[in-house]
């Protein structure tokens, strides 16, 4: 195997940087990295060959995926994914994404379950136009899909949450910078996902991802608990604990070491067995950990500079707000608040995104953080600003059970989707518009995936649904497999227990009856109880 590791002294601090006044941190200009610039030019050349009928689209699909572009279900339309490092979205980036989308006539935007923003409904030619325009505005798409290191996830309230152990955002951003600096050195058999969590709540799914760093503290000493080899989708696995107490400055050693191990031991022949969790399975947990330690030691011997960590400060003067709203978050900074906005399915029209941009631009030192649940927070608001944003986002920010519902794009948009998860979410919303709030509150969060890829993370949800097709009485029907009591947290992730299949059209009624039963204390979220209560509805 070729050796792609002649990296020597890689220093995040030596990359071209700028001072970002609002974040108070130095952020690498990913758009000025030569490999990123060249990738856009290469993409343009290859796509133009397709447009000029000198090449077939199917032959460049790996290139498209690696550049964050996927063909949608509707022939001739494409989705383009913009990387938002650790979900930390600058207001000017949001303005650029909006203006570019408006210029090309994008159909809609999508907030993803990995803290990115997607354009939907582009033509193939428009993907070139959008990429070039994004690059000029400091935004990139390289590594947005395919066999690439994906966007690094981060707890969206890290830095303002009273449950924080410490703010992991600077470490996630430094890791994003590191990844992008060496993006052309990655030669992986499959995707590589990294996440940082600031508390035991694990709002970034660190315990069930390829590489997860969870904030910990003991006797005043901060460190990371490290999880490796987790993943959702086919053959899901919780991550194993690789390190109980990793020193904060050693994160890049682990990232680079696991990258190299993945390149050497990943399965390049069988795509279905190519993720890191299968290496753990093949080698065995202890042998895998020993092997990874060896790789990390070799990286240390070659030398990688420690990450440049720029702490984020919140110095804004706060004012207090005396209202209750489920979308309002009190920050740990006195008199400062966050407002959560969860648009239906994570979708925003051009007009809606424009309104959000205008709101954000009208607030001093606002900070926008994308979530893993297809929503976003506007943070660093004083009381008056929070009240104003709450009012202006009232029609955008879903409440009650719909604010806790996450659904992937599904078969109506995604080519590999088996079931219309977006359509199911719409049916649930229509049903629950008539259900009293005091009943809705009894339902836990609902995560819906249109196939086993688990883009909604249904496998670790308290209520998860996975779509498929099933022959029933000689007729092919759309069904969703129900799983219950999945979880994640400091002790690790727990996969939900599969209960059975429900017809798509039966699910809204099932959920309403479940909510009523939970409220009355007549139903518990246990497999046998549900099967007994709902009988033939659960197959």
C-alpha positions in Angstrom: 0.0 0.0 0.0 1.2 3.5 -0.8 2.4 5.6 2.1 0.5 8.9 2.2 2.0 10.1 5.4 5.0 12.3 4.6 3.5 15.0 6.7 6.3 15.9 9.0 5.6 18.9 11.2 1.9 19.7 10.6 0.9 22.9 12.4 -2.5 24.2 12.5 -1.0 27.5 13.5 1.0 27.9 10.3 -2.0 27.8 8.0 -3.2 31.1 6.7 -5.4 32.6 9.4 -7.6 35.6 10.0 -8.8 37.1 13.2 -12.5 36.7 13.6 -13.8 39.5 15.8 -17.1 37.9 16.6 -15.8 34.5 17.6 -12.6 35.9 19.2 -10.6 33.1 17.6 -8.2 32.5 14.7 -10.0 30.4 12.1 -8.2 28.8 9.2 -9.3 30.0 5.8 -10.2 26.6 4.4 -11.0 28.2 1.0 -7.3 29.3 0.7 -5.9 25.8 1.1 -4.3 24.9 -2.3 -5.8 21.4 -2.4 -9.3 22.8 -1.8 -8.9 25.4 -4.6 -7.6 22.8 -7.0 -10.4 20.4 -6.1 -13.0 22.9 -7.3 -11.1 23.4 -10.6 -10.8 19.7 -11.1 -14.6 19.3 -10.3 -15.4 22.0 -12.9 -13.3 20.2 -15.6 -14.8 16.8 -15.0 -18.4 18.0 -14.8 -18.0 20.0 -18.0 -16.9 16.8 -19.7 -20.2 15.3 -18.7 -22.1 18.4 -19.8 -20.3 18.4 -23.1 -21.1 14.6 -23.5 -17.4 13.6 -23.4 -17.9 11.6 -20.2 -20.8 9.7 -18.5 -22.2 11.0 -15.2 -21.9 7.5 -13.6 -18.1 7.5 -14.2 -17.6 10.7 -12.1 -20.0 9.9 -9.2 -17.2 9.2 -6.7 -15.8 12.7 -7.5 -19.2 14.2 -7.0 -19.6 12.5 -3.6 -16.2 13.6 -2.4 -17.1 17.2 -3.3 -20.4 17.1 -1.4 -22.7 16.6 -4.4 -25.3 13.9 -4.8 -27.9 13.3 -7.4 -31.5 13.5 -6.1 -34.4 11.2 -6.9 -35.7 13.6 -9.5 -33.6 13.1 -12.6 -31.3 16.0 -13.4 -31.4 17.6 -10.0 -28.6 17.6 -7.4 -28.0 18.3 -3.8 -24.8 20.2 -2.7 -23.6 20.1 0.9 -21.6 23.0 2.4 -19.2 22.3 5.2 -19.9 24.4 8.3 -17.0 23.6 10.6 -18.3 22.1 13.9 -21.7 23.7 13.1 -20.3 27.2 14.0 -21.9 29.3 11.3 -20.7 32.9 10.8 -23.5 35.3 9.9 -21.7 36.4 6.8 -21.4 32.8 5.7 -25.2 32.5 6.1 -25.6 35.6 4.1 -23.4 34.2 1.3 -25.2 30.9 1.2 -28.5 32.7 1.0 -27.4 35.2 -1.7 -25.8 32.5 -3.9 -28.9 30.3 -3.5 -31.2 33.2 -4.4 -29.1 34.0 -7.5 -29.3 30.5 -8.9 -32.9 30.0 -8.0 -32.3 27.1 -5.5 -35.6 25.3 -4.6 -34.8 25.1 -0.8 -32.1 24.8 1.8 -31.7 21.9 4.2 -30.1 21.9 7.7 -28.5 18.5 8.0 -28.1 16.1 10.8 -24.4 16.7 10.7 -24.4 20.4 11.1 -24.0 21.3 7.5 -26.3 23.3 5.1 -27.4 21.8 1.8 -28.7 23.3 -1.5 -31.5 21.2 -3.0 -32.7 21.1 -6.6 -29.6 22.3 -8.4 -28.8 21.4 -12.0 -25.4 19.8 -12.6 -24.1 23.0 -14.2 -25.3 25.0 -11.2 -23.2 22.9 -8.9 -20.1 24.4 -10.5 -21.5 27.9 -10.3 -22.4 27.5 -6.6 -19.0 25.9 -5.7 -17.0 28.7 -7.3 -19.2 31.4 -5.6 -18.9 29.7 -2.2 -15.1 29.5 -2.5 -14.9 33.2 -3.1 -16.9 33.7 0.2 -14.7 31.4 2.2 -16.9 28.3 2.1 -16.0 24.8 0.9 -17.7 21.6 0.0 -14.7 19.2 -0.3 -15.1 16.2 1.8 -18.8 16.8 2.1 -19.5 13.2 1.1 -17.9 10.1 -0.3 -14.9 8.3 1.3 -13.8 11.4 3.1 -13.4 12.9 6.6 -16.9 14.4 7.1 -17.7 17.6 8.9 -16.6 17.3 12.6 -19.6 17.4 14.9 -19.7 19.5 18.1 -22.2 20.0 20.9 -24.2 23.0 19.6 -24.5 24.6 23.1 -20.9 24.0 24.0 -19.7 27.2 25.7 -23.0 28.4 27.0 -24.7 25.3 28.5 -24.8 25.1 32.3 -24.2 21.4 31.9 -20.9 21.9 30.1 -17.8 20.3 31.6 -15.8 22.7 29.4 -16.2 24.3 26.0 -15.0 21.8 23.4 -15.8 24.1 20.5 -12.2 25.4 20.1 -10.9 21.8 20.0 -13.4 20.8 17.4 -12.5 23.9 15.3 -8.8 23.2 15.6 -9.5 19.6 14.4 -11.5 20.9 11.5 -8.5 23.1 10.5 -6.2 20.2 10.8 -8.4 17.9 8.7 -8.8 20.5 5.9 -5.0 21.3 5.9 -4.3 17.7 5.0 -7.5 16.9 3.2 -5.6 15.7 0.1 -3.7 13.1 2.0 -6.8 11.1 2.9 -7.2 7.8 0.9 -9.9 6.0 2.9 -12.2 3.1 2.0 -15.2 4.8 3.5 -16.3 7.9 5.4 -14.6 9.0 8.6 -16.7 10.8 11.3 -15.4 12.7 14.3 -17.3 14.4 17.1 -16.8 16.4 20.2 -19.2 16.5 23.2 -19.1 19.1 26.0 -21.2 17.1 28.5 -22.5 13.7 29.4 -25.7 14.6 27.4 -23.6 13.8 24.2 -25.6 16.0 21.9 -23.1 15.3 19.1 -23.2 11.5 19.2 -19.6 11.0 20.2 -20.3 7.6 21.7 -21.6 6.1 18.5 -19.2 7.5 15.8 -15.8 6.6 14.3 -13.9 8.8 16.7 -15.5 10.7 19.6 -14.0 13.0 22.2 -16.1 13.6 25.3 -15.2 16.4 27.8 -14.4 15.1 31.3 -13.0 16.7 34.5 -11.5 15.3 37.7 -9.9 17.3 40.5 -9.8 20.4 38.4 -8.0 18.6 35.5 -9.7 18.6 32.1 -9.3 15.8 29.7 -11.2 13.8 27.0 -12.7 10.4 27.2 -12.2 8.9 23.8 -14.6 6.5 22.0 -13.6 4.7 18.8 -15.3 2.4 16.2 -18.9 3.4 16.7 -21.3 3.9 13.9 -25.0 3.7 12.9 -26.6 2.2 9.8 -26.1 -1.4 8.8 -24.6 -3.5 11.6 -24.6 -0.5 14.1 -22.1 -0.6 16.9 -21.6 1.6 20.0 -18.0 3.0 20.2 -15.5 1.3 22.5 -13.6 3.3 25.1 -10.1 3.8 23.7 -8.8 6.3 26.3 -10.3 7.2 29.7 -8.2 10.3 30.2 -6.6 11.8 27.0 -4.7 15.0 27.5 -6.4 17.8 25.6 -3.4 18.7 23.5 -3.2 15.1 22.1 -6.3 15.1 20.0 -4.4 15.5 16.7 -2.2 12.5 17.4 -5.3 10.4 17.8 -7.0 11.8 14.7 -3.9 11.2 12.5 -3.1 7.8 14.1 -6.7 6.5 13.4 -6.6 7.9 9.9 -3.4 5.9 9.1 -4.8 2.7 10.8 -8.0 3.1 8.8 -6.0 3.5 5.5 -3.9 0.4 6.3 -6.6 -1.9 7.7 -9.8 -0.7 6.1 -11.6 -3.0 3.6 -11.2 -1.5 0.1 -12.9 -4.5 -1.6 -16.2 -4.8 0.3 -17.8 -1.4 0.8 -20.3 -2.9 3.3 -17.4 -3.9 5.6 -15.3 -0.9 5.2 -16.0 1.3 8.2 -13.7 1.4 11.3 -16.1 -0.6 13.4 -15.4 -3.6 11.2 -11.7 -3.3 11.8 -12.4 -3.5 15.6 -14.6 -6.5 14.9 -11.8 -8.3 12.8 -8.9 -7.6 15.2 -10.8 -7.8 18.5 -11.2 -4.9 20.9 -7.9 -5.2 22.8 -5.8 -5.9 19.7 -7.4 -2.9 17.9 -6.6 -0.6 20.8 -3.0 -1.9 21.0 -2.6 -1.3 17.2 -4.0 2.2 17.4 -1.6 3.0 20.3 1.2 1.9 18.0 0.1 4.2 15.2 -0.3 7.1 17.6 3.2 6.5 18.9 4.6 6.6 15.4 2.8 9.9 14.7 4.3 11.3 17.9 7.8 10.2 16.8 7.4 11.9 13.5 6.0 15.0 15.1 2.8 17.0 14.8 2.5 20.3 16.4 -0.1 20.7 19.1 -3.4 22.3 18.0 -3.8 26.0 18.3 -6.7 26.5 20.7 -8.4 29.8 20.8 -10.9 30.1 23.6 -14.2 31.7 22.8 -15.4 34.4 25.1 -18.9 35.8 25.8 -18.5 39.3 27.1 -21.8 40.8 26.0 -23.8 42.6 28.6 -27.0 40.7 29.4 -30.5 41.7 30.4 -33.0 39.5 32.0 -36.2 38.1 30.4 -39.1 36.8 32.5 -41.0 34.7 30.0 -41.3 30.9 29.5 -40.9 29.4 26.1 -39.7 25.9 25.2 -37.5 27.4 22.5 -35.7 29.7 24.9 -32.4 28.6 26.5 -30.8 30.4 29.4 -27.1 30.6 28.9 -24.7 30.2 31.8 -23.6 33.7 31.1 -25.8 36.0 33.2 -28.6 37.7 31.3 -27.8 36.0 28.0 -30.1 33.6 26.1 -30.3 31.3 23.1 -33.3 30.8 20.8 -33.8 27.4 19.2 -35.3 27.2 15.7 -36.3 23.9 14.3 -37.9 24.3 10.9 -40.0 21.4 9.7 -37.7 18.6 8.4 -34.8 21.0 8.6 -36.0 22.7 5.4 -35.9 26.5 4.7 -37.2 28.3 1.7 -35.1 31.0 0.1 -37.4 33.6 1.7 -37.2 32.0 5.1 -33.4 31.9 5.1 -33.4 35.5 4.0 -35.5 36.5 7.0 -33.1 34.6 9.3 -30.1 36.3 7.9 -31.7 39.7 8.4 -32.6 38.8 12.0 -29.0 37.7 12.7 -27.5 40.8 11.1 -29.6 43.0 13.3 -28.2 41.5 16.6 -24.9 42.5 18.1 -22.4 39.7 18.3 -24.9 36.9 17.6 -23.6 33.4 17.4 -25.2 30.8 15.2 -24.8 27.1 16.0 -26.3 24.3 13.9 -27.5 21.2 15.7 -27.5 17.5 14.9 -31.3 17.6 14.8 -31.8 19.8 11.7 -32.2 23.0 13.6 -30.1 25.9 14.8 -29.5 28.2 17.8 -29.2 31.9 17.8 -27.0 32.5 20.9 -25.5 35.4 22.8 -28.8 37.3 22.9 -29.8 39.7 25.7 -33.3 39.5 27.0 -34.8 42.1 24.6 -33.1 40.5 21.6 -34.2 37.0 22.6 -37.8 38.1 23.0 -37.7 39.7 19.5 -36.1 36.7 17.9 -38.7 34.4 19.5 -41.5 36.5 18.0 -39.9 36.7 14.6 -39.2 32.9 14.4 -42.6 31.8 15.7 -43.8 30.5 12.4 -40.4 28.8 11.7 -39.6 27.2 15.0 -41.7 24.1 15.6 -43.0 23.4 19.1 -44.3 20.5 21.1 -43.7 17.1 19.6 -42.7 18.4 16.2 -39.8 20.3 17.7 -38.5 16.8 18.8 -39.1 15.1 15.5 -36.1 14.5 13.2 -36.6 13.0 9.7 -34.1 12.4 6.9 -35.0 13.5 3.4 -36.2 10.0 2.5 -37.3 8.4 -0.7 -38.8 11.6 -2.2 -35.4 13.2 -2.4 -32.6 10.6 -1.6 -31.8 8.0 -4.3 -31.1 5.3 -1.7 -34.1 6.0 0.5 -36.6 3.2 0.6 -39.5 5.1 2.4 -40.8 8.6 2.3 -39.7 9.7 5.8 -40.5 13.4 5.0 -44.0 12.4 4.1 -44.5 10.4 7.3 -43.3 13.4 9.3 -45.9 15.5 7.5 -48.6 13.0 8.4 -47.6 13.1 12.0 -47.6 16.9 12.1 -51.1 17.0 10.5 -52.4 14.5 13.1 -50.8 16.2 16.1 -52.0 19.7 15.1 -55.3 18.5 16.6 -53.8 16.8 19.7 -53.7 18.9 22.9 -50.2 20.0 24.0 -50.7 18.4 27.4 -50.8 15.0 25.6 -48.0 15.8 23.1 -45.5 16.4 25.9 -45.6 12.8 26.9 -44.0 11.6 23.7 -40.2 11.4 23.6 -38.2 12.6 20.6 -39.0 10.8 17.4 -36.3 10.0 14.8 -37.3 8.8 11.3 -35.0 7.3 8.7 -36.0 6.3 5.2 -33.6 3.4 5.2 -31.0 1.6 7.3 -28.4 4.3 6.7 -29.8 5.9 9.9 -29.3 9.5 8.8 -31.7 10.6 11.5 -29.8 8.5 14.1 -33.0 6.6 14.8 -31.0 3.7 16.2 -30.1 5.6 19.3 -33.5 7.4 19.7 -36.1 6.7 22.4 -38.5 6.3 19.5 -36.9 5.4 16.2 -38.5 4.5 12.9 -36.6 2.9 9.9 -38.4 2.7 6.6 -38.5 -0.3 4.2 -40.8 -2.2 1.8 -42.6 -5.3 2.8 -44.9 -7.8 1.0 -48.2 -7.9 2.8 -51.1 -10.0 1.3 -49.3 -10.1 -2.1 -48.9 -6.3 -2.1 -45.7 -4.3 -1.5 -46.3 -1.9 1.3 -44.2 0.9 3.0 -43.5 0.0 6.6 -41.3 1.5 9.3 -39.5 -0.7 11.9 -40.1 0.7 15.4 -37.2 0.6 17.9 -37.3 2.0 21.4 -35.2 3.2 24.3 -32.0 3.9 22.4 -29.7 6.2 24.3 -26.2 7.9 24.4 -24.2 9.5 27.1 -21.1 9.4 29.3 -21.3 5.6 29.8 -21.6 4.9 26.1 -24.4 4.4 23.6 -27.2 1.9 23.7 -28.9 0.8 20.5 -32.7 0.8 20.5 -34.6 -2.5 20.9 -36.5 -3.5 17.8 -40.2 -3.9 18.5 -41.6 -4.6 15.0 -43.0 -3.1 11.8 -45.9 -0.7 11.4 -47.6 0.3 8.2 -46.7 3.9 7.3 -50.3 5.0 7.4 -50.9 3.6 10.9 -48.0 5.5 12.6 -49.7 8.9 13.3 -52.6 7.1 15.1 -50.2 4.8 16.9 -48.2 7.8 18.2 -51.3 9.6 19.4 -52.6 6.5 21.3 -49.1 6.0 22.7 -49.0 9.6 24.0 -52.5 9.2 25.6 -51.5 5.9 27.1 -48.2 7.3 28.5 -50.1 10.2 30.0 -52.6 8.0 31.7 -50.0 5.6 32.9 -51.6 2.7 31.0 -48.6 2.1 28.6 -44.9 1.8 29.2 -42.1 1.9 26.6 -41.4 -1.8 26.7 -41.4 -4.2 23.8 -43.9 -6.7 25.1 -46.2 -4.0 26.5 -46.4 -2.3 23.1 -46.9 -5.5 21.2 -49.7 -6.5 23.6 -51.3 -3.1 23.6 -51.3 -2.5 19.8 -51.7 -6.1 18.7 -51.7 -6.7 14.9 -50.7 -3.1 14.2 -47.1 -4.1 15.1 -46.1 -6.9 12.8 
